[in-house]
Amino acid sequence: MGDGWERRQQRTRRAVIEATGALIGEAGLDGLRMRELAERAGVAVATLYNRFGDRDGVIVAFVADGLDELEGELDSRPDAGPIDTTRALFDLLDETVGAAQGVWRPIFASLRSGSDTRDMGEVGDRVVGYVQSDLGKAAAEGLLVEGVDVAALARHVFVTRMGRLEKWAHGVIEWDPYRSSADLALELALAAVLVEPGRTEALRRSGVLG
């Protein structure tokens, strides 16, 4: 198929993603109905089902699009190096969510935290893979203690972050306490596996060490 078809597909996807964010921001997930979404995006209802499967598929696409933007932003920046790249990823995640809390809060409230990434599917796996790659570079450069299971560490870091986001989404904690507790958890997890001077830096970033 030609470039024109590809461009139309991209425009349709962008229209649906933007309409999804608008509807969720206005009325939460209850406001995200396929017929209303199709009308807002200017597409046929059948197109939505063909492209995304169902409403859950639309939500996954919306979250995946947000992750695409995060990765694009990170890739456009100078290389921060191992460990700082993981920090930058979660900082950007928080900036994205914090700038549109009315949209992201109901999305994260619909997820169930656990010991794996099942509720975020391929999106969760992508985040874990990104962190795992960065931690692998850190291990290769001798920044981590020997024997660290970077795959298990990456998954732990992700699941811990998502658990705190879930608490914020359900109103258990407010945004600022979420940020401070999430950053504390990340830095303590890093301090447990970093060699000096990275370990001391992580403890200072956490606020545990003055």
N, C-alpha and C positions, 0 to 999 in steps of 0.2 A: 504493500500500500504506500501511497505517496506521502510527501511531507505535509500536504494539506490535511490529510486525514489525521496524521499525528498531531498537528497543531489543534485541530478541532477536539481531539480527545483530551489534550492538555487543558484547553479552555473549559471543557465540560467539567473535568476533575477540579480545576481551580474554582469554578463557580459553585460546585457542590461543597467543597471544603469551606469556602467563605460563607456560604449560606448556613452550613452546619454550625459554625462558630456563632453566627448571628442569632440563630434560633435557640441554641443552648444558653447564650448570654441573656436572652430575653425571658425565657421560661424554663430554664433547666432542661434536663433530659426528657422530662414529660412533654416539653414543647417540640421535641425532635420527632416528628412523624413523617413518614415517607411521602405522603401526599403533599403536606405543607412544604417539605424540603424541596420536592420537585418543582412546586410552584415558585418558591423563592429563588431557586437556582435557574429557572427557566428551561427545565428539561422534562422529558416524559417520565412518569412513574416507572414505566418498564425499563427505562435507561438506568435508573438507580438500582433496580434489582439485578439487571444484567451486569452492571459494573461492580457493585459492592455486595451483592447477595442479600443483605438485610440491614436493619438499623445498626446492629452490632458491627457489621462490616464497614459502615459509614464512620462509626466512631473510631474504629481501628485505623482507617485511612486518615482521619483527622489527626490522630495522635502521631501516626507515622509521618505525616506532612510536617508536623511541628518538629519531629526529630530530624527530618531532612534539613530543615532550616538551621537547626542547631549545628549539625555537622558541617553545613555549608559555611556558617559563620566561623566555626573553629578552623576549617581548612583555609579560610581567607586570612587568618592571622599568622604572624610569625610563629614558628614552632616553639612552644613553651617548654618542651622537654618532658621526659617521663615524670610522673607524679603530678606536676603542675598542669599537665594536659587533663588529667582526671579531675583535678580541682576546677579547672576552667569549664569542663563539661557540666558539672553540677551547678556551678555559678550561673551559667547560661540557662540551664533548666529552670532555676529559681527565678531568674529575670523574666523568662517567658511566662511562667505560671503567674508570677506576681503582677505582671502587667495586665493580665486578663483573668483575674481570680474568679469572676463570675462565670466564666466559661469553663475553666479547668477544675474548679471545685466540685461540681457535680460529676465530672468525668472520673476524678480520682475517688470520689465517694462511691462510685459504682463498682470499684475494684475491691478485691479481697486480698489482703496481704497474706503471705505464707512463706514457705521455705524455698520456693522456686518462682519462676516468672510466668506461670501458666496463665494468669489473668491478663497479661499484656502480650502474650503470644510472641510473634516474631519481633514486635517492637521492643519488648523487654529483652529478648535475646540479642537484639542489635546493640542495646545499651551495654549489656554485660560484655558482649564481644569487644566493644570499643574500649571499655575499661580494662578488660583482660589483655588486649593488645598493648595498651600503655604500660600496664604492670609488667608484662613480659619484657618490654624494652628496659624497664627499670631493673629487672632481675638480670638481664644480659649485661647491663652496665655496672653491676655489682652494688646497686643501691639498696637491695633487699638482703636480709639474712638468708643464708643457704637453706634450701629445702622448702621454700614457701610454695604452696600450691596456689598459683596466681588465678587459676580458674575458680577455685573455691572462694578465694578472697574477693574477686570481682563480683561474684554472685552475692556474697555476704554484703558487700558495700551497697549494691543495688537494692537488695531486698530490704536492708535497713532503712535506706532513704525512702523507699516506697511506703514502708510502714509508717514513717513519720508524716509523709504526705497524706496518707490515709487518715491519720488522726486529725490533721489540720482540716481535711475535707469534711470530716464528720463533726467539726466544731469542738473537738476535745482540747485542742490547743489553737492559739491564734497564730498569725503569720510570723511575727517576729520571734516568738518562742520556737516555732517550727524551724526557722532558719538557724537559730543558735544551737538547738539540739541536734539538728542534722549535720551541721558543720563540726560540732564536737564529736559526734559519732564517727564521722569520716576521718578526722585527724587522729583520733585514738586508734582506729583500725590501722591507719598508716603507721603510726608510731610503734605499733606492736611488731611491724615487720621491717621497718627501715633501719639501716645502719647509720651511725653518726657521719656527718652532722644532721642528716635528714630527720633522725628520730627526735632530736632536740627541737628542730624547727617545727615539726608537727605538734609537739607538746606545747610549744609557745603559741602556735596558731590556734590550738584548742582552748587556750586560756588556763590550762592546768598548771603550766609552768610560766612564771612571770618573766 
